[in-house]
Amino acid sequence: MATTPKVTLGDGSTVELTRKEGVPDNLWSDVVKFVKENDAAVSKNPAILKLLSERPQHAATLMQFTNDSSAMKNFMHSAVLATSISEAGKQDKMKELAEDPELKPMCDDIKQHGPDALKKYIKNGKLMRKVSQKVGGINPEMLKQLAKIEDTGVSLHDAAKKGDLSKIQEFLKSRKDVDVRDLKGVTPLGYAVACDHLSAVKMLIEAKANLDDVDSVGNSAVHFAAGYGRVKVLEHLLARGAQASKVNQMGMTALAAAQQNQHAAVINILQRHGAK
């Protein structure tokens, strides 16, 4: 018998998450953990709750994408498209899909092991899109779900890239690590600087973001500002005490990055601050 417990999110709101009979405690623990740690995305995107209720085994995969919003969105897209495969089965279109040599192994697997076999293929966006085309495209409701996924920020990195102050604030209120790195090794501050969002930079600094270490190769926020030619951001970083002459793992300083990219205004600012 299924149960529908309520899960309390970081902002105090609650969401309902259906736990099917037979779902083991350790698997359900992963589901609840993912929902709590990604409350902003979950509260705005019920498709995630629906997916986890129907396929709790996907929680482990989604947890791998927590700091990679693009990967998570691609996964969610594939999950929505996979629904069309299940619906195709109900409409007796699996035979038509199986006529395609590329899709036949998947169809045979689903026929033998049921819809749960989809978890092997759900991360293959190209395959899912081909299936969708074969069964007549995506219905309007699925299109709405896909659009909502695309519009929903799923990480602090997303918000920093967009300069979305309200979402940054939401994430920070839920006690997210301000220096969390995505799969590329970049922190939210690194993205805010690169995208020239001064207000977002200020907000992240106020939240104690590390100014001198914003990626996995030893670059500082000043490196990013110098490399991208972000004059106002650079001036603010230096005013807040960021190191002007830090050397990254490649042996390059911010001044060298600015010179390499021929950012004259940035070079002048760094030189005025004694950068080497």
Protein Blocks (a to p, Z undefined) as FASTA:
>chain_A
ZZddddddfkopacdddddehiafklmmmmmmmmmmmmmmmmmmmklmmmmmmmmmlmmm
mmmmmmmmklmmmmmmmmmmmmmmmmmmmnopmmmmmmpmklmmmmmmmmmnojmlmmmm
mmmmmlmmmmmmmnopaafklmmmmmmmmmpccbfklmmmnopaklmmmmmmnopafkbc
cfkopafklmmmmnopaklmmmmmmnopafklcbfnopafklmmmmnopaklmmmmmmno
pafkbccfkopafklmmmmnopaklmmmmmmnopZZ
